Amino acid sequence: MKTFNIIILSSLIALFFTACKQNDEVTPAGEVGEMVLKFDNVVGDIDLQLNEKGSTAYPYTTNSGQPFNLTEMGYYISKVQLIAEDGTVHEDEMNVSANADEVKGYYQVLESNASSQFVTLKNIPAGKYSKVSFTIGISEEGVQEGAAGGILDPAEGAWFWNWNAGYIGFLMEGASPNSNQKEVQGDGWKIFENSFAIHVGGWKDVTPAAGEPQKFVNNVKTVTLTLDSPITVSEKLKPEAHIVADVLKLLDNTNVDFGTTYSIHAPALGQPFAEQLPGVFIVHHVHQ
């Protein structure tokens, strides 16, 4: 009997320490981790490949039967948020500065630059997240600060129109035999025949003077996506969400006709395209 009591006591002690160990495995307060957003651009079910400017090869076709190619494509994302299962929101840190090293929270995704398609989010509170949200374009915080460095610096190639129009948030250029664009040459630059350019931007609505058309509109759009399965962020876990942007949706949902729509270079002209941007992006899958 004495031996039996010792066995029972030993079992209870073991259970006690096991329970303590499990409680100790709760996420420590203040623990942070990282997550990667991987952006992949496609045209329908075809991986997007850029052509050289002036190319007459047209690998893609709109639903209305107009062939086209793409020579440049990209977009700015900012205001990235991760939404936890309990509704808690983590906002990616943002900062505008003339010093490029101090610019935070703004990302330019370029089809021509593979490394730009990986956006690493840092200092994320450890936990489970089920949604991701971001804006396409640069809103007032990135425009009104004035001189901006890094990817917001026009001197470094940033897509900046002017103070009233702001930045181009989504850019797509290419060519189509249906385009009525004529060849134009300038000092060191050239617009090719049959080319097209769709530049979607603008950060504020400006009421026009009486009798004048609307020129300036706010085309910054928010995209909110549900992950196909919740992801866990911790010091040891760095998940990746694979986000796909389908430019064919943008063209087909606006019923684009390259014969009349081949030169979009102003906020008001780009508004129909901006309205469709939230539907261009989906989460394809996640890697835990």
N, C-alpha and C positions, 0 to 999 in steps of 0.2 A: 504493500500500500504506500509506503514511504517513497519507493521508487516511482510509483505512478504519479504521486503528487508533484514530485520533482519534474517529471516530464510535462505535466500540465502547466506548471509555473514557467518552465522554459519556453513553452509554446506561446504563452501570453506575452512574455517579454519580447519574443521574436516578432509577434504581431504588432506590438507597440512601436518598436523601432522601424518596422516596415511602413507603418502609417505615418510616422514622423518623416521618413525619407520621401514618401509620396507628397506630403505637404510641402517639403522643401523644394520640390520640383516645380512649384508654381512660378510663373514668369516673374523674375525680380523687378521691382519698381525701378524705372529709369532705363531699362534695357532697350536698346535701339538696334535696328538692322537696316538692310538695304533691299531694294527691289529694282528689277530692270523691266522697262517697257521696250519691247522689240517691235518696231514698225516695219511692215512689209507692204509694198505697193503693188497692186495688180490691176489688170484690165479684164473684168469679168473673171473667167477662170484661167487667165494667162498671166504669168509673172511679168511685171512691167520691165521692159528693156528699152533703154534710150537709143535713139538713132542720132546720127550726125546731122547737124543743121544743113538743110538743102537736100537731104535724102528724099528719094521718090519711092522708097519701099514703104508699104503701108500694111503693117502686120495686124492691125486692129480694125474692127468695124462696129459702128453704132447700131442700135436696134433699127434705126431708120435706113440702114444700108450704106452709110457714108464711111468710106475707108479713111484711116488716119494713122499717123505715127506720133510719137512724143520725143522731143529733144531735150526737154527740161521739165522737172516736176519736183515740188517740195512744198513745205508748209512750216509755219511757226506754231509751236504749242507752248502754253504757259498755264499758270494757275492749276497745276496738277494737284488733285486731291485723291486720297484713298479713303474709302468708306468702310468702316468695320461692320461686322455682323450686328452689333448692338446700336448702330447708327452713329457712332463716334467718327468724326472726320479728322483726318490728318492732312494738313496743307503743306505742300512743298514750299520751302523758304524762297522768297522772292526779293530781289534787290536790283535797282538800276543805278549804275555808276559810270562815270567816264573812264574808270579803271576797269579794263576788261576782266581782270582776275576777281573783281568784286561783284560782277553781274551774276545773279543767281535766279533760277526758276524759269528762264527763257531758253527754249531749245529750237533749233532750226533743223528739221529733218529733210535731207536732200537725197533724191534718188541717185545722184551722181557721187555721193559720199557714203559708203557703206557704214563707216563708224558712226556717222550722225544718226543712224537708224536705231542705235541702242541708247536709250535714255536711262541713266542710273539715278534713282532716287535714294537719298541718304537720310540718316537720322530719323528713321521711321520708328515710332513706338512699337515694340514687339506686340504681336497679336494677330488675330485673324481678320482678313479683309475680303469683302465680297464684291466691291465695285470700285471702278476708277473713273475719274472725271477730269477733263482738261478743256481748255479753250483753244480754238483755232484762230490765230491772229494775236495782235498786240493791242491791249486795251489802254485806257487813258493813263494808267500809272507808268507805262513804258514810253508814252509819247510826251507827256507834260513835264517830265523831269528835265527835258532839254538834252544836253550833250550826253550821249550814251556810248559805252564802249562795247567791245566784244561783238557778238552776233547782232547787236542792235546798232552798230556803228556804220553809217552810210559810207564812210571812207574805207571800210573794210568789206564793202559789198552788200551791206544789209539792204533789204528790199524796202526802202523808204521813199515815199512820194514827196510829201511836204507836211507841214504841221497840221493843216486842215484835213488832209486825206489820211495821214498817218502811214502805217506800214501795209504792205501787201501780206496778207495772212496765208493765202493759198495761191500757188502759181503753177500753171500748166501751159506749156508751149509745145507746138508740133507743127505738122503740116497735113493737108488733105487736098486731093485733087478737086474737091468741091469748094475749097476756099477761094474767094475772089480777091484775096490780098495780092497787090501788085508789088513787084520788086522795088525797093527803095534803098538807096545808098547814101551814106553820109561820110563824115570824116572818121574813118576807122571803124565804121559799123555798117551792117547790111541787114535789111529785112528781106527774106527770101520770098519769091513768088509762091503762092498757094500755102503760105504759112498761116498759123493762127496763134494768138496769145490770149489766155484767159487769166487775168490778174484780179484776184478777189481781195479787197481790203477796205479800210475805213473804220474809224473808231468812235465817231460821234454823229448824231443827227443834227443837221443845220437847216433851219427853216429858211427857204429861199425868199428872195424879195418878190413882191407881187408881180406876177406875170412871168417869172423865171422858173425853169425846171429845177427839180431837186438834184443836187450834185453830191452832197455829202451825207452819208448814212452810216450807221453803226453796223458793220458786218462781222463783228467778233461773235463767234458762236460757241456754245458750250456743248461738249460731247460727254454723255454719261453712259458707261458700259457696265453691264453685269458680267463678272467673270464666270466662266463655265463651271468652275468649282472654287470655293473659297481657298485663299492662300494664307500661309503662315509666315510671318516675318519675325526673325529673331537674330541674335548675334551669329548663330550657326546656319541659319536658313536664309538664302537669298533667292527668292522665287523670280520667275520671269513670265510676263504676260505677252503673248504674241498677238499684236493688233494689226489687222489688215485694213488698208484703205483701197477701196475699189473705185477708180476714177470713172469707170464706165457708168456707174450709178449716177455720178454727177452729170455726165453728158446726157444720158437717156432720160433722167428725171426732169431735165430742163428742156427736153426735146430739141437739143442743139442742132442747128443747121449751119454748117461751116460756110455756106454761101453768104449768109448775112451776119453770122456771129463769129468773127475772126479777129476782132480787135477790141478786147475788153480791158480798158486801162483807167477806169474811174470807179469810185465806190458805188454810185447809183447803178451803173451798168452791170456791176458784179453782184448786185443784190439777189437776183433770182438764183444764182449759183450758191451764194452764201446760205440761203434758206435750205438748201439741200445738203449742206456739209455734215450735219449731225448724222445723217443716214449713210454716209460714205464709209464710216468706220465701224468695225465689229471686232470682238475678241474671238480669235480663231481657237486658241487653246492656252493653257498655262502650264508651266513647268514648276513643280515644287522643289 
